[in-house]
Amino acid sequence: MHMIKLLLALLCLSLPAAAGAQAPPGTTGTGPVQVGVITLHPQAVLLTADVPGRIAASASADVRPQVGGLIKSVDFKSGQQVKQGDVLYEIDDASYQAQVAVQQAVLQKAQAAVSTAQSTVNRDQQLAASSTVSQSDLEAAQATLAEANADVASAQANLQVAQISAGFTRVTAPISGVISDSAVNAGALVTGSQTTALATIRQLNPAYVNIVETSANLLRVRNLFQSGILKGSQANGVPTLPVHLTLEDGSTYPEVGQMTFLDVVVSESTGTFAGQGTVANPRDMLLPGMFVRATVDLGTAPSAFLVPQRAVTFDGSGNPNALFAENGKAVSRTLQTNGNQGNDWIVTGGISDGAQVIVDGLQKISNGSPVSPLEVTLDDNGVVVEPAASSAAAGSSKTPALPPAGSVQPPAATSTSAAQ
């Protein structure tokens, strides 16, 4: 009986050791870990910059009166399109027309004085020839004629001023565009020196999009151009930077704009600089003050790699790294990234053609681990999709297939017969 109890105790001690000797999922004893890889090849990739922006009118003008008086009529409807020169307001011009009449009378009087002075000069010149009139009298008559001509010029100028003031009683549109609501109605009293605008006209087509970017990103892009990694497009020898807009509801604006201005001053407080793009706005869809996301096409990297984001990690210094399957081992490499495209990082350094980046099974390996690469693909959401041929082969060889990305592989089932 004592011998049976001893045998049972030894059997219980041997069972945990046997269970612990089982290989973890995805490995065969101490053999390589099966991992999913994607083979990378260089390709031309468009580099973009995604920045916030605000829509602004391409031109804006406040309508203000240049003379005072009572508003007789408002000759527009709020929100309508107006053309430059259209009459918007009419101010009572009775006093201004009266001033025009006064200045016309002054001019006529001055012109009559010129006629009289000219006749006196002509007579004195004839009499001076026969010494009937002294030279001093002739000079006095000539001075009177010059003074009369000056009075005519002054009267003409005053008449022109009066006519201009009378013309200002018809307030016209300084630019073409969409006019705002009127700040006054008929019968209101306005002054020529008031600071309050009667209305505002905004030109919406084309529209401006104002953006702000950091100077660090500007230097990075310039270095890419200078090193030849990035190739930009040009039109007539001038670099072009197309701009694509995403509206506040997430929709894509159909018109493609162009960057037309980059400021040469960097803010000392924020380290940013301003830029401005011009976008066609034929349907007035873009309104001043609207928030948008502006995607600026910086240029094309002719030999870049698209590395899935799920394969890239960042160290403590912020450097991107990825594991590659090389000669049966996982090898860590530092990458040079320049933005992203969808679910991929755009990599311009640290990878050679034909490199196999590990995208699945990363939780089981580290740098230097033995691996067995299996070519897989990723769907649009970045989830691993194993090829059908590989799945069939894996089933025939009794090798467990790779679990989908983000899933947890269940542990191997424990045989109930072994425990009995």
C-alpha angles and dihedrals in degrees: 000000000000090000091054092053090051092052092050091052092051090049092053091051092051096053098069090046091054092047092049091052092066115112117246119253114284095024135087107217105295093341127120122295115245109238134177115243138182121210112230127214128180118256141166108274128185113231116212139180118221111205136160118254145182127219118236133180114259089226133013131182133179115222111226131167118248093198133038130244146095119313107243097184144353107224103192142059121238114259096018127128113258130188128225109273096024113140110248104169136015119209122201102268101185095109092044093051089050089053089052090054091050092052091047089056091048089051092050091050091050092049090051090052089053091055092051093046092048091053091050091052093049092051095046091050090057092046092046089059089062092040091245091123122043122239091246092057090051092051091049090053091049090051090051089052092051090050090050091051089051090052089053092052091049092048091050091052093048090049090052091051090050091049091049091051090049089050091053089064085079102068109206134191111269093202139011119259146085114323124217129225116298116256092207138039133213111295096033119131116234133182132213093236099047119130096207113096119230090215141335127238119205127190107218101176110096101023128203124228114203116205136180124212134174121257089230091064090047091055091047092054092047090052090052091054093046093049092050094241090115125048118196130204123243138197117202090344094307119114113245125210111190116209125211119193130212113198127222092264091055096255122133117245108235098220121080116217136194133234106248104171138034118181119234094212124083118207111249092211101045105021091231135122131208129243135180133208130194120224130181112246107183095155096042090241091141112070127191112267094023116141117232140167110239119205110197118199103224098180144280128293101211096199108033132134128227107220118186111248091228089067096053127083131177126229127218091278093053095253115147116236136181136185119239130194107238125165092340095310137095110247123190118221133183114234135207107225128190108186129301140274113209108305094347134086115229105233121193100171142029097046133088129203113282096021114154111222116199112236102164134040092033092137090065100051144049136188108313097016116142109250139184108212121219117189111236138165134225127228125223090277094053094254118144115252115190115215115253093237092054091047091053092048091048090052093051093050092046090238111147112246120240113269118242117271112280094015126117118234110229117237120259114275117255115237111242092204092061091057094050 
